[in-house]
């Protein structure tokens, strides 16, 4: 008699989003839905959505788009709408620019979030804002919520990633 064991299958999702506020909202909604469909704990979903928001917001504020939104790969069942976004740097043809967002649930109980853009003049680093500063805390928040995070460079692109456990830490807040 053969013994069969259930094994958690790694799952990933990649989507192209506009390089701007509409992209942040679309990615947040899809991440929340996807993680909920995989029965990830609400506290982990909340942390993941906040981390993704911070990574995407930094990308929109400091980095260039990866390319034309229409040219980026997306495994979403329905295409992401490409609204006209004020202040979004676009291609020469006026097409909105985009970035890619990816998340992966691993078989070892980890969630990895990634945002890939066209890079910036400086490398993403946590800032040390004053108490009265209106911003500059995003990567510090990511560092507190994630077990690990970092930056990968490739020709013409930069990926900022964060990894967190799929199980809430003991004593974590309940939903």
C-alpha positions in Angstrom: 0.0 0.0 0.0 1.4 3.4 -1.0 1.4 6.2 1.5 0.4 9.5 0.1 1.2 12.7 1.9 -0.4 16.1 1.3 2.1 18.7 0.3 1.6 22.4 0.1 2.1 23.5 -3.5 3.9 26.8 -4.0 1.6 29.4 -5.6 2.6 32.7 -7.2 0.9 35.6 -8.9 2.3 38.4 -11.1 0.5 41.5 -12.2 1.4 44.6 -14.2 0.0 47.8 -12.6 0.1 51.4 -13.6 3.0 53.4 -12.1 0.9 55.5 -9.8 -1.8 55.5 -7.1 -4.3 53.4 -9.2 -1.7 50.7 -9.4 -1.2 50.6 -5.6 -5.0 50.2 -5.1 -5.3 47.5 -7.7 -2.4 45.4 -6.3 -3.7 45.7 -2.7 -7.2 44.5 -3.7 -5.8 41.5 -5.6 -3.3 40.5 -3.0 -6.0 40.6 -0.3 -8.3 38.5 -2.4 -5.6 36.0 -3.4 -4.3 35.5 0.1 -7.9 35.2 1.5 -8.6 32.5 -1.2 -5.6 30.6 0.2 -6.9 31.0 3.8 -4.0 33.0 5.0 -4.6 34.5 8.5 -6.1 38.0 8.5 -3.2 39.5 10.5 -0.7 38.2 7.9 -2.9 39.6 5.0 -3.0 43.0 6.7 0.8 43.1 7.1 1.3 41.9 3.6 -1.0 44.5 2.1 0.7 47.3 4.1 4.2 46.1 3.0 3.0 45.9 -0.6 1.5 49.4 -0.3 4.8 50.8 1.0 6.9 49.1 -1.7 4.6 50.3 -4.5 4.3 53.8 -3.1 8.1 54.1 -2.9 8.3 52.9 -6.5 5.8 55.4 -7.7 7.4 58.3 -5.8 11.1 57.6 -6.5 11.6 55.2 -9.4 10.9 55.1 -13.1 8.3 52.8 -14.7 9.6 49.5 -15.9 8.1 50.1 -19.3 4.8 50.7 -21.1 2.0 49.1 -19.1 0.7 47.4 -22.2 4.0 45.6 -22.7 4.4 44.2 -19.2 3.5 40.5 -18.5 0.6 39.8 -16.3 -0.9 36.5 -15.2 -4.1 38.1 -14.0 -7.3 36.6 -15.4 -8.5 40.0 -16.5 -6.2 42.8 -17.7 -5.5 45.6 -15.4 -7.1 48.8 -16.6 -4.7 51.5 -17.7 -6.3 54.8 -16.6 -4.8 58.1 -17.5 -2.8 59.0 -14.4 -1.7 62.6 -13.6 2.0 62.8 -13.1 2.8 59.3 -14.4 5.8 59.3 -16.6 4.8 57.5 -19.7 6.3 56.2 -22.9 6.8 58.5 -25.9 3.4 57.5 -27.3 1.6 58.7 -24.1 1.0 55.1 -22.9 1.0 55.0 -19.1 4.1 53.4 -17.6 3.9 50.4 -15.4 5.6 48.2 -12.8 5.3 44.5 -12.0 4.1 43.1 -8.7 4.6 39.5 -7.7 3.8 37.5 -4.6 4.6 33.9 -3.9 3.4 31.4 -1.2 6.2 28.9 -0.7 6.0 25.3 0.4 8.0 26.3 3.5 5.4 28.6 4.9 6.7 31.9 3.6 5.1 34.8 1.6 7.4 36.8 -0.6 6.3 40.1 -2.1 8.2 41.8 -4.9 7.9 45.1 -6.8 10.0 45.6 -9.9 10.4 49.0 -11.6 12.8 50.8 -13.8 15.1 51.9 -10.9 15.9 55.3 -9.6 19.0 57.5 -9.1 19.5 56.2 -5.6 19.2 52.7 -4.1 16.2 52.1 -1.8 17.3 52.6 1.8 15.4 53.3 5.0 15.3 57.0 5.9 15.6 58.7 9.2 12.9 61.2 9.2 12.3 63.8 11.9 9.3 63.5 14.1 7.5 66.1 12.1 8.3 64.7 8.7 5.3 63.7 6.6 7.0 60.7 5.0 10.2 58.6 4.9 9.0 55.8 7.1 8.0 53.2 4.5 11.1 51.0 4.4 11.3 51.2 8.2 7.7 49.9 8.4 8.6 47.1 5.9 11.7 46.2 8.0 9.5 45.9 11.1 6.8 43.8 9.6 8.9 41.5 7.3 11.3 38.9 8.5 13.7 40.0 5.7 13.7 42.4 2.8 16.2 43.5 0.2 16.9 44.9 -3.3 17.9 43.0 -6.4 19.3 44.7 -9.5 19.1 43.6 -13.0 19.8 45.5 -16.3 17.3 48.3 -16.5 15.3 47.2 -13.5 15.3 47.0 -9.7 13.2 44.6 -7.5 12.5 45.4 -3.9 11.3 42.3 -2.0 10.1 41.4 1.4 9.4 38.0 3.0 7.2 37.2 6.0 5.8 34.0 7.6 2.4 32.7 6.6 1.5 32.0 10.2 1.1 34.9 12.6 3.7 35.2 15.3 2.6 33.9 18.8 0.8 36.7 20.6 -0.1 38.5 17.3 -3.2 40.6 17.3 -6.4 38.8 16.2 -8.8 40.1 13.5 
